[in-house]
Amino acid sequence: MSHWGKAVGFGFLAWLVPFVVAFLSFPLRESARHVFESVMAVTVTATAVGLGLAYLRRVPAAGVRREGLLAGILWLAICVVIDAPLMLLGGPMKMSLATYFGDIGLTYVSIPIVTWGLAVARSAVAPQGGSGP
């Protein structure tokens, strides 16, 4: 990874934005669970797209695929490390480990898929050796 501090900061944002949206839309979890789940999936994906574009903007085209995959895996790990204890040990959820990974943890898998996909797309259009736009 070329910018560890930036990558970690973006990973924290990858967790924080969905957490805030979940907190604000939590009443939907009981009244319209399917809407809540859709809102969360869209939020995680949109956050990954925005952060991925911002993070990968300055990465040289020659290393962008690797950087995109590593950043996404790091952000996934950060989200789970922060989120899992809150959902498993306390707070309003008190989920089992299986429920957490089947419900919330699986949604976080979209993060490295998005960041790697963005990196692959960028490497396909960017000239080799340049830093791109």
Secondary structure, DSSP 8 states (H G I E B T S, - for coil): ---HHHHHHHHHHHHHHHHHHHHHTHHHHHH-HHHHHHHHHHHHHHHHHHHHHHHHTTS-GGGHHHHHHHHHHHHHHHHHHHHHHHHHHSTTT---HHHHIIIIIHHHTHHHHHHHHHHHHHHHHS-TTS---
